[in-house]
Amino acid sequence: QYPVGGLIYFSQNIETPDQITSMIENSQSYSRIPLFIGIDEEGGTLVARIANNPNFNVEKFPNMKEIGATGDPNQAFYVGSTIGSYLHSYGFNIDFAPDADLLTNPNNSVIGERSFGSDPTLVGTMTAQAVKGFQHENVSAVIKHFPGHGDTLEDSHSGYANCRKNMEELKECELQPFDAGISAGASFVMAGHISLPEILGDQTPASLSHEIISGVLREEMGFEGVIITDAL
């Protein structure tokens, strides 16, 4: 009655390689139009639905903060291509990764070591290479959480998350990795529910803001791919 365009599978949906492959095949068979089949598989210890499941024999990676600390973009490409390869083999075609957030607030409660780091240029380079790695394996990359969740204290999954920067500060810092990921060909951008009171004048989340989504992401940054929101 209300057909969907895609599904995301979480840890509780994933049991074994045969089970998830079969479930994805069945899901695809229900739709005349191929479905987006997504997963959160960033690598590291925090957000890896497949790698953290003991029934899957896949390569495990350290948190992306450690990958960023190497300063080697090839490491980020390897993470993306390796994860992309095993996800593709099970039938996934979207990964909600890489994390393009800058860890600019050391007290941040949700991003932490999921971020490649705090330097805009470094994080941009790593994000771009990870995007290329995923998409080289035919898994669409989703850069997140636009316009940047790393400067917030709060977790937007549990309430308001505020970024107090103005637009000039945002462009000098948080938006740079997203720019790099878009230039690298990222298929998706995930919009976060991040309030920007210094820019918008109220608590409207970026995900619901015409000024941020249409004005900044579409028009100024030139992103023509799919925009998807974070979970609520």
C-alpha positions in Angstrom: 0.0 0.0 0.0 2.9 2.3 0.8 5.8 1.1 -1.3 9.3 2.1 -0.1 12.3 2.9 -2.2 14.8 1.3 0.1 15.6 -0.5 3.3 18.3 -0.3 5.9 19.4 -3.3 7.9 20.7 -3.0 11.4 22.5 -5.4 13.7 19.4 -7.2 14.9 18.5 -8.0 11.2 21.9 -9.6 10.4 22.6 -13.1 11.5 24.9 -14.9 9.0 26.2 -14.4 5.5 23.7 -16.8 4.0 20.8 -15.3 6.0 21.5 -11.7 5.0 22.2 -12.6 1.3 19.0 -14.5 1.1 17.0 -11.8 2.9 18.3 -9.1 0.5 17.6 -11.3 -2.5 14.0 -11.8 -1.3 13.6 -8.1 -0.6 14.7 -7.3 -4.1 12.3 -9.8 -5.6 9.3 -8.1 -4.0 9.9 -4.9 -6.1 9.7 -4.3 -9.8 12.1 -1.4 -9.3 15.4 -2.3 -7.7 15.6 -1.3 -4.1 18.3 0.7 -2.3 19.6 -1.7 0.3 21.7 0.1 2.9 23.7 -0.5 6.1 25.8 1.5 8.6 29.3 0.0 8.1 31.9 2.7 8.8 34.7 0.4 9.9 36.2 0.6 13.4 34.7 -0.6 16.6 31.7 1.7 16.9 29.5 1.5 13.8 30.1 -1.8 11.9 27.1 -4.0 11.7 28.9 -6.8 9.7 32.4 -6.6 11.1 31.2 -6.6 14.7 29.2 -9.8 14.1 31.2 -12.9 15.0 29.5 -14.9 12.3 31.2 -12.9 9.5 34.8 -13.4 8.6 35.7 -10.0 7.2 38.7 -7.7 7.7 38.3 -5.5 10.7 39.6 -1.9 10.9 40.6 0.5 13.7 38.4 3.5 14.2 38.7 6.1 11.5 40.5 8.5 13.8 43.5 6.0 13.6 43.2 5.8 9.8 43.2 9.6 9.7 46.2 9.8 12.0 48.3 7.8 9.4 48.0 10.8 7.0 47.9 8.2 4.2 44.9 8.7 1.8 45.5 5.2 0.4 44.5 3.8 3.8 41.1 5.5 3.5 40.7 4.1 0.0 41.6 0.6 1.2 39.0 0.8 4.0 36.3 1.9 1.5 37.1 -0.6 -1.1 37.5 -3.5 1.4 34.2 -2.8 3.1 32.5 -2.0 -0.2 33.7 -5.4 -1.6 32.2 -7.5 1.2 29.0 -5.5 1.3 28.5 -5.8 -2.4 29.0 -9.6 -2.1 26.0 -9.8 0.3 23.8 -7.6 -1.9 24.1 -4.2 -0.3 24.3 -1.3 -2.7 24.5 1.7 -0.2 26.7 2.2 2.8 26.0 5.1 5.1 29.7 6.0 5.2 32.2 7.6 5.3 31.8 10.0 8.2 32.8 13.4 6.9 32.4 15.1 10.3 35.3 17.1 11.7 35.9 16.4 15.4 36.3 20.1 16.4 34.5 19.8 19.7 36.5 17.4 22.0 33.4 17.0 24.2 31.3 15.7 21.3 29.2 12.8 22.4 28.2 11.1 19.2 31.1 11.3 16.6 34.3 10.9 18.5 36.7 8.4 17.0 34.3 7.8 14.0 35.8 11.0 12.5 39.1 11.0 10.5 40.2 13.9 12.6 39.9 17.7 13.2 41.9 19.1 10.3 39.6 20.1 7.4 42.1 19.4 4.6 43.1 16.0 6.0 39.5 14.9 6.7 38.5 16.1 3.2 41.3 14.0 1.6 40.4 10.9 3.6 36.7 11.3 2.9 37.3 11.7 -0.8 39.4 8.5 -1.0 37.0 6.5 1.1 34.2 7.6 -1.2 36.2 6.4 -4.2 36.9 3.1 -2.5 33.3 2.3 -1.7 32.1 3.3 -5.2 34.9 1.4 -6.9 33.1 -1.7 -5.5 29.7 -0.5 -6.8 28.4 0.5 -3.3 27.1 4.1 -3.2 28.8 6.2 -0.5 26.8 8.4 1.8 28.8 11.3 3.3 27.4 12.4 6.6 26.2 14.3 8.7 25.7 17.4 6.7 26.5 20.2 7.5 28.7 18.7 10.2 28.0 16.9 13.5 31.5 17.2 15.0 31.1 20.6 16.6 28.0 19.7 18.6 27.8 18.6 22.2 24.5 16.8 21.8 23.4 13.7 19.8 20.7 14.5 17.3 19.2 11.0 17.8 18.1 12.0 21.3 17.2 15.7 21.1 18.4 19.0 19.7 22.0 19.2 18.5 23.3 22.7 18.1 26.2 24.1 16.1 26.9 27.7 17.1 29.1 28.6 14.1 28.2 31.3 11.5 28.2 30.6 7.8 31.7 31.9 7.3 33.0 29.6 10.0 31.1 26.7 8.6 32.6 27.2 5.2 36.1 27.4 6.5 35.8 24.2 8.5 32.8 21.8 8.6 31.8 22.1 4.9 35.3 21.4 3.5 35.2 17.6 3.8 31.7 17.5 2.3 33.0 19.6 -0.6 35.8 17.0 -1.1 33.4 14.1 -0.9 31.1 15.7 -3.4 34.0 16.4 -5.8 35.0 12.7 -5.4 31.6 11.7 -6.7 29.7 10.7 -3.6 26.2 9.5 -4.6 24.5 10.5 -1.5 24.7 13.2 1.2 23.0 12.5 4.6 21.5 15.7 6.1 21.7 15.8 9.9 19.1 17.2 12.3 21.6 19.8 13.4 20.3 23.3 14.4 22.3 26.3 13.2 20.8 29.2 15.3 23.6 31.6 14.4 22.7 31.2 10.7 19.0 30.4 10.7 18.0 32.4 13.7 16.0 29.6 15.3 16.2 25.9 16.1 15.1 24.6 12.7 17.2 21.4 11.9 19.4 21.6 8.8 17.5 18.7 7.4 14.3 20.8 7.3 16.0 24.0 6.1 15.5 25.3 2.6 18.4 27.7 3.1 20.8 24.9 4.1 19.7 22.0 1.8 18.6 23.9 -1.3 20.6 27.0 -0.9 23.9 25.7 0.4 24.1 22.0 -0.5 22.4 22.1 -3.9 23.1 25.6 -5.2 26.4 26.7 -3.6 28.1 23.3 -3.4 26.6 22.0 -6.6 25.5 18.6 -5.2 23.2 16.9 -7.7 23.0 13.4 -6.1 20.5 12.0 -3.6 19.9 13.8 -0.3 18.8 11.5 2.5 18.1 12.5 6.2 19.6 10.9 9.3 17.4 8.7 11.4 15.2 10.3 14.0 
